[in-house]
Amino acid sequence: MPKYRRAETQQIDPYRQQPLPVDRPAAIYYRQSSDAQIGNINTTLQTVDMFERLVRQGWARDSILMIDMDAGISGSKKISERPGLSRLMELIENGEIGLVAAQDVDRFFRDITQIQTNIFIDACKRNHVRVMTQRTVYDFTHPTMGAYDMKNFREEAQAAADYLEYHIRGRLGRSREYLVDQGLWSGRSVAFGYMVDLRQKLPDGSRNPTYKKYVPFEPCAAVVRAYFAIFKRFNRNLKQTWEYIEEHGPFMPENVYELVPDRFKINIIVKHHSIHTGRLMHSYSGLQQMFTNVVYLGHWVKKGVILYYHNHEALVNEDDFMCAFNALSDVDFQGDPNPNYMPQRPFVRHDRAKRGCQPPVYAGLIFSDDVPGAPHRRMYSSYNNINDNYGYELSNLRSQMVFRVKADWLDAAIDRLLLERLEATTLDESAWQSALESTRRDGYGEVRRMENEIRNAERTKLAIMENLKTLQNPEMVRQLQASYEANERTIVRLTAELAELQTGNRQRQSLLDMRPVLEKIIANWQSVPSEHRRELFQALAYHAKVTELDRLNRRMTIHWRDGSTSDFDFRRGAKRVFWSEEELNQMRAMVETGVPQWQIMKTFPDCSWHMIVLRYLYHFGEGSFTRVYQGEKQYPYSACWKDTDEYQAEQSSFQINASLSVSHADPTAPHKYCG
């Protein structure tokens, strides 16, 4: 018997362009190929004009997102190598936008292999996202025009890649190579301290011998000479030189482009700002490159090879330049070992096996929030060769030490709190389940990340297969095959890691395996190896943070995985070495009011009487200590609290009280020596 059904109504007209998705947010993608192009007319077209166009099309201003992180990044780079395009792909895959706009297709891709282009098209098609340029709107999901739009988008991207490959890198590249081979400026950046002479003829009409060559630009040339002089003054120490320049200068002139004479050109790429003054200066690596750049001797270089010696006027005298060059470059001008290479201070790493102490147990798990602008900054472990000890060291953004904590002190404090936590967790079933649940939640985000990476690798493989069907060039086929095999290896690796996570987080499994013997571990805690204590800490806690309370006192806070915290306060050193202001004032009051000697030593039990006297004289004394102290004194200078009769009497009193408490105990209770 035939079965009938109602005719389906056509939801989309296959012969009409669909309305724009103004009910969903839109994103504008902005990209410039180089830093020099940022701010030109093309920047305005890509940002301001495109934004106003979307507003005229019906989008609300607050529903338009500007993706502008790819300023100065080439369109030939992969999606993963461009932060802006990576962010755009996240928005597309999460369904957060309905349209992405750009000035032209070449803003998205100049990909000659079309792999990245096809990944982008596939993502837009699956998530129903349209692509708008200045000339058209691409709708890859349209029932009749979708395939045509995909074909046009690929052709536009291919044309952009061909233009980059054959015109920019081909014709223009060969022209630039010709100028460089002649010792002339080819349009690229100009070395700091120089300017390019663009006058073909001199004022008298004669030929200009320095046409398109470097000539000194004195406002910046004086800065370069000062840098070399400072480097020499600091005995060729690059770090001290850079820190001095960052604080005291000299800096790049503020109005540097206004000082350039007519028909001369500079093109300076200096981005680092001094943290003290905010003015422009060279970065640490830029300063190192300056001190080894032979262009300042007047030589002309192409791809690391000196083509012409004395091609233009030198900016630095030869003695100053060679002093810096021999301190920083281990090769000479021809690339051979530099026989005059003498670094300022060669670094010799000491053999760890010969160190007299054990390395820190919790290295990499200690953090601090005490550096402004850098919260949750890691405290790195360091070895002090003089004192023969390890420590956890906090440095600021300039790699200068803020404070240091001895590793054995901090490790002992963490061990104590960890042991208390283990005892509490073992006895409390709810705390144990909470610890397991926290480790289970930690692995969820990692699983999601690996699943996304596997899906991206699978899409890349499909895109490569589509390209292999159309390519004829053997070299491009070979490259695509290598890329295909690399993606297969990535998928195998990620699949194995994902399977490991899905079968149970390693930290959670460690807890489950350790619980049956946890009581034995607690009972024999002192014999537990350091690597096992570290594993237990990572299973129960995220990290530890150290805070500087004042000049002497620190606080260590452990952040447990169940959301709770544990604090431990300690001093930076022993009381006999480091005294706080309160302790010094207390000692001064006791001395000047004539408190008996034994009471003062009891207050400061770690110090001998001689040390107390010296401490007072250093901070408050003027002349003889005996003129100030009028209290009862019956012990020598070498004595401390434990050497006094009062200490012995106090200990005897404690023992008597303990015995009395035992004799008055419950007679029915078993004696501690009974079997």
N, C-alpha and C positions, 0 to 999 in steps of 0.2 A: 504494500500500500504506500503510495508516495507521501512524503512529508513536505509540507509547505512552510514558508517563513516569510516574514515581512521584509520588503526590500530595504536595503541599507541606504541611508541618506548620506550624500557626499558632504563631509565636513569641511574639506579644503578644496577650493576651486583650483584645479591643476593648471589653469591658463591665466591666472591672475596673481600678481605679486601680493604677498600677505602683508597685513599692516605691521608696523614696527612694534616691538614689545615694550612700549613705554611704561607698562605696569611693573616691569622688572628693572632693577638697577643696571646701569651701563658703566663701562670702564673705558678710559682713554689711555692708549699705550703710546708713550713718548720715548724716542731713542735718537741719539746723535752719535755719529761714528767716532768723533774725537772731542777732546776737551776744548779745542780751539773753536769748534762750531757751536758750542753752547752759547745761547743768547742771540744768535743771528735771526734773520727773518724766518727761517725754517722753524725755529723754536716757537715763534709766535703762531705760525700756521698750525703746528702740531698741538699746541696747548690752548691758547686763548680762542682762536677762531674755531677749532673743533669743539670746544666746550660750548660756545655760543650756538653753534649749529645744532648740537644735541638739545639745547634748551628750546630752540625754535621748533624742533621736531616734536616736542611735547614732554621731555624729561624734566622732572623737578631738579633744581640745582643741587639739593642735598642727596640726590640719588645717583649722582655722577661721580665715579671714583677716578682719580688721576694716578696712573702708574708711571712714575718718572724716575725709577731707580737705575735705568740703563743709560743715563747720560754719559757719553764718552765710551760706549761699548760697541764693538763691531757687530753688524747683523749676521756675519758668517759664523759666530760662535753658537754653541749648542744651547738648548733651553736651560739645562742645568748650570751653565756657565754665566747666565744672565739673571740676576736677582729679580729684576722687574718682570721679565717674561715668566720666570718660575712662579712668582706671585700671581700673575695673570692666569696661568694654568691651574693653580689651586682654586681660584675663584670660579673658573669654568667647570672643573671637575666636581666642585661642591655645589654647583647649581645656584651660585649667589648672584650671577649676572645673566642678562638676556641678550646683551649686545656688547661687542668690543669695537672701538673706533680707533683709527690711525690715519695719518695723512696719506699714506700709500702702503701698498703691500711690501715694498722694500724696507719699511720700518720694522716689519715683523721678521723677515728672513731674506738673506742673500746666500742661501744654502744650495750649492751646486749639486749635491747628492740627493736633495729633496727629502731626506729622511726626516729632519725636524719639521719640515713643512707638512708632511703627511701625518705626523703625530698631532700637530696643531689642528689640522682639518678634521681628523678623527674625533678629537676631544670636542670640538665645536659641534660636530654632527650628532654625537651621542647625547649631548646635553642641550641641544636645540638652542645654540648660541649663534647669532648672526654677526657678520663682520662688515663694518662700514668703513669705506675710504672716502676720499674727497669726490670720487667719481661715481661710485656704485655701492650697492649693498649686496653682499654675498649671503645666500641662504642655502646652506648645504643640505638641508632637510626637505627642500621643496620637492613635491612629487614629480615634476617635469623638468624644472630648471636646476635641481640640485647637482646633478652630474655635470651640467654645463658650467655652473659656478665653481665647482671644484677644479675643473679643467682650466678655467680662466685664472683662478687663484694660483694654481701651480705654474702656469705659464708666466704670470707676472713675477712670481718669486724667481723662476728660472732666468727671466730676462734681467732681473736685478743682479743675480749672481754672475751672469755672463758679462754684464757691464763692469762689475767689479774685477772680474778675472781678466778680461781682454782689453778694457780701456784703461781702468785705473792702474792695475798691476802690470798691464802690457805696455801700451803706448806711453802713458805718463810715467810709468816706472822706468822705462828705457831712457826717457828724456832726463829724468832725475839722475840715473846712473851715469849718463854722459857728462852732466855738469860736475858730479862728484869726482869723476875720473880726471877732470881738468883742474881740480883743486878749487872749485867754485861752490858757493852755497846753492842748494837745490830746493829750498822752500821749507825745509823742516825747522825744528827748534834751533835757536841760536845759543851757543854756550854762554853761561852767565858771565858778565864782564865784557862781552864783545857786542858789537852791532855790525850789521851788513851794509856795506856801501853800495847803494843802488844807482849811483851816478855813472852813466856811461862815459861822459866827458867832463873834464874839469872846467872851471869858470873861464879859463883862457881858450877853451875850445879843443885842447889836446886830449888824447885818449887817457882815460883814468886807469892807472895800473892796479888799483885796488877794487875795481868793479866786481861786485858779487863776492867779495872776500871779507874776512873778518878784520875789523879795526877796533881798537880799544874804545870802550864806552866808559869814560872816567867815573861817572857816579857809581857804577857797579864794579869797575876795575879796582877802585880803591878798597872796596869791601873784600874782593878776592885777595889782594895783597895782604890785607890785615888778617885774613883767615890763616894764610901761610905763616905769617909772623907769630900769631898766637899759638899755632901748632908747634912751632919751634921753641917758643918760650916755655911751653908746658912739657918740654923734653919729649916731644913726639907722642904724647899720650892723647889718643883720639877722643876718649870718653871725657876727660877733663876739658879738652878744647871745646867740644860741643856743648857741654854744660855751661862753660863760661860764656860762650857766644849766646846761648839761649837766655842767659840772665842779663848780660851786659852789652851784647851786640859786638860789632856793628850789624845793623839790619839792612834789608833791601830798602831803598828810598821809597817813600810813600807815593810820590807822583812820578814814578820812574818813566812812564810812557810820555809824560809831558816834557821830559828833559831830552828826548831823542831829537836830534837835528832833522831838518827837512831832507827828504830823499835818503834817509837811513832807516834801518829797520831792526827791531829787537823782537824776540819771541821767547819770553822767559816762562818756564814751567816750574814755579816754586809754590808749593802749597802748604808747607808746614808753618804753623804759627807758634811763636814762643808762648809757653804757659805763663811766663812772667809779665810780658808786655803785650802779647797778642799780635806782634808785628811779624811780617813774613821773613823767614830765614830758611836755610837748607836743613833738611832732615839729617839724621845721623848717617844713613847710607849715602845720601846725596853729598855730604861733606867728604866722605871717604872716596867717592868717585871723583870729586873735584881734585883731591890731592894726588890722584894717580892719572889724571887726564892730560896727555901730552899736548893737547891743543893749546894749553897755557904756555908751552915752550915755543909755539908757532908752528907745530907740525900738523899735518892734515891726515886724518884717519878715515878709512873706509872698512867697515866690518871687522874692526880689530887689527887692521894692517895699516902701517904708516905708509902712505903713498908718496908724500912729499915732505921733506924736512925743510923747516923755515919757510913755510908757504905763506905765512902772514906774520905780523908783528907779535913778538912774545909779550905776555902780560906779567909774568913773574920771572925774576932772575933765576939763572940756572942753579945756583947753590941752594936757594930756598926750595925750589921745586924738587931737586934730587934728594934733599934731606927728607922731604915728605914721601917721595916715591919709594926710596929705599927702606923706609920704615913700614910701608903698607903693601908693597907689591913683591911677591916672591919670584916674579919673572921679569926679564928685562924688556926692552922695546921690541925685540924680535921673538919673544915668547919662550926664550931659553931661561934656565934657572938663573936668577939674579945673584951674581957673586957678592954684591954689596948689600944684600937684604939683611937688615938688622932690625927686627921688631922691637918695640919699646920695652916689652916685658913678655918673654915667652912663657906660656902657661904650661906647667907640668902637673898632670893629675897624679895624685898619690895613690899608691896601691891600696885598695880598700881592705885587702886581706891583712895588711900590716897595721891597720888602725886598732887602737886599744879598746874600742867600745863597739857595741852592737848597733846596727842602723836602726832608725826609728821604726816602730811597729805600725803606726797609723799614718805613714806618709801618703799624701794625696787625699786624705779625708779630713784635714783640718783647714778651716776657713776663718775669715774675719770680715767684719763690715766697717772697719776703722779707717779705710782709705776713702776720702771723699771722691765721689764720682765712680767708684768701683765697688759696689756692694758684692758680698759673697766672693771675695777675692781669696784665692787659694794661698795657703802658707806653705812654702816649699821647704823641704828639708835641706839643711846645709851642714857641712862639717867644719869645725874650728880646729885647725891644725895646731894652734898654739896651746889651747886648753884640752885638746884631745877629747872633744865631745860633739855630739850631734845636737841640732836645734831645729825648731820650726821657725822660719823667718818670714815676716810680712814686709813686702816692699811696696812703695808707692808707684805711680804711673811712670816715674822716671827711673825706676829700678833702684831707688835708694831705700835702705832699710828703715822701717818705721819702728819695729821692736822685734825682739827675738826671745823665744822661750826654750829652755833646755828640754830636749826630747825625753830624757829619762824621767823628768818630773811630770811632764804632761802625760806620757804613756802610763806612768804609775797611777795618776789620777783617773784616767780613762779605764784602766784595769779595775780599779776599786769600784767605780760606778757601774761598769759592765758586770762585775761579779754580783753586786747588789741586784742588778736587773735580772740576771739569770736566776738568782734565788727566788725573786718575786714572781717571775714568769713561770718557773717550774711548779711552784706551789699553787699559783692562781690559774685555774683552767680558763677563765674568761680572758685573762691577759695573754695566755698562750694562743687562743683562737684569734684574738685581735692581731697578734704578730703575724700569724699565717695569712690572715685576710689582707693585711697591708702589703705583704710581698706578692699576693695574687693580683692586687690592683696595679702594682708597679709594672708587671709584664704586659698589661693590656695595650698600653700605648705603643710599646715596641712591636707587638704583633701587628697592629694597624699599620705602622710604618713599613714593616717588611712586606706586608700584603700589597701596599701601594707600589713599592719598588718592583715587586715581581710583575704586577700588572703593567707598569711602564716598560719594563724590559720585554714583555710579550708583545706590546704594541710596536716597539722598535723593531722586533724581529719581523712582524707582519709588514711593516713599512719597507724594510729591506727586501723582503720577498717581492713586493710589488715593483720596486725599482729594478731588481735583477731581471724582470721580464722585459724591460724596455731598453736597458743599457747594452751597448755594443763595445764600448771602450774596455779593453782587457785590464788596464790598470785600475779603473774605477770598479770593475767587477771584483778584482782581487781585494781592494780595500773594503768593499761591502761584505765580501765573504768573511774577511777577518773581523769586521764589526759584528757580523752575525754570530760567529763563534764566540766572541767575547761576551755577547749578551747571553748566549747559552750557558757559559761558565758562571756568569753572575746569577742566572736563575737557579742553577744547581746549588750554588753556595747559599743563596737566600732561602731556598726551600729547605735545606738541611738545618739552617739556623731557626727557621720558623717552626719546623717539627720539634726542635729541642725546646723552644719556648712553649709550644702548645702542650707538650707532655708534662710541663710543670716548670716553673721558675726555679733556677738553680739555688737561689737563696732559700726559697721555701722548702726545696728538697733537703737542703742542708739542715734546716731546723727539724724536719721530720726524722731525718736519720740520726740526729744528735740527741733527741729527747730521751730515748731509752738509757743513754749513758750520761745524761746531763748531771745527775746527782754525783756520779763518780768524778766528772770534770770539776764540779764545784768543790768537792772534797780535796782534790789534788790540783788546785788552781795554780800553785806556784810552779808545777812541773809541766804545765800546758805550753807547747811551743808557741812562739810569737805568731807564726803564720796561721795557726788555728784560732788564736785569740782575735786576730784581724778578721777572719771569716765569720766568727761569731758576732763581732761588732757590726759588720756589714749586713748580717742577717737581721739584726735587731734595730739598727740605727741608720739614719741617712748620713749624718756627718756630725762633726763637733765644730763649734765656733768659739774663738777667743776674743775677748773684749778688753781693752785697756781702761781700767777704772781710774787710775791716777799714775803718778810717776813710778810707784812701786807695785801696786796691786793689779792683778789680772783676774778675769773671770772666764772660766771655760764652761760652755753650755752644750750638752749633747741633745740633739734632736732625734728622738726615737721615732720609729715607723708608725707607732700607734697615735702620733700627734702630741705626745707629752714631751717634756724636757726635764733635764737634770742639770743643776748648777754646781760648780766647785770653784771657790775663790782661793787664790794662792798669791804668793809674793814672787817678784822677779828674781830674788836671791835670798840667801840666808840673812837673818837679822844681824849677825855679827858683821856683815858687810854693808847691807843696805838698811838704813833707818828712815822711817817716815817722819814727817814734821811733828805729828802727834807724839811719837816716841821720843824725839829729841826734846820737845818741850816738857814732857813728863820727867825725863832724866834731869833736865836743868832745874826744875822745881824741887825735885828730891835732893839734889846736891846742895842747892842754895838754902834750903830750909833745914839742913842738917839731919836728914833721915839716916838711921843707922846703916852702916856699910852692908850688913847682911840682907837688909830689906831691899836695898838698891840692886844687889846681885840677884836676889830672888825675882825681882821684876824683869831683869834681863838675864835669864839663866844661861843663854848661849855665849855670853861674853865674860871674859876675865875682868878683874878689877882694873888691870892695866889698860885694857881696851876701852873701858868706860871712861877712865880718866882722859885718855887721848881723844876720845870722841868729844868730850866736853870742852877740852882746850881748843880743839880744832874749830868748833862752832861758836863757842861763847867765851872761852877763857882769854884772859889778858894777863900773862905772867904766870905765877905759881898756882897750882891747884890747891895746895894746903892753905893758902890765904882765904880761899872761898869756902872750902868744905870744913865745917866745924863739927861734924857728926862723929858718932862712935865708930872707931876703926880698929879691928883686931886681927885682920887677915892680911897676908902679903899681896903684892901686886899680881902675882901669878895665879892666885886663887880665883875660883869661880863658885857658883852657887852650890855645886855638888861637893865642894871641898869644905864646906862650913859645918860647924856643929849643929846649927839650926836645921840644916837639911837632914842630917843623920837622925836627929830627934823627931823630925816630921815623919821620916820613913818608919821609925820604930813605933810611932803612934799609930800609923796605918796598919802595921802588922798586929798590934794589940787589939785594935778595933775589929780586925778581921777574925781573929781567934775568938773574941767574945761573941761575935755574931754566930759563929759556928757552935759554941757551947750552949747558947740560948736557943738553938734551933729546935724544931719539932723532934722529940726523942724517938718518934715512930718512923722518922725518915731514915732511909738507908745511909750508912756512912760512905763517903766518897772512896774510901780505900777497901770497902767490902767487895767481895766477889759477886 
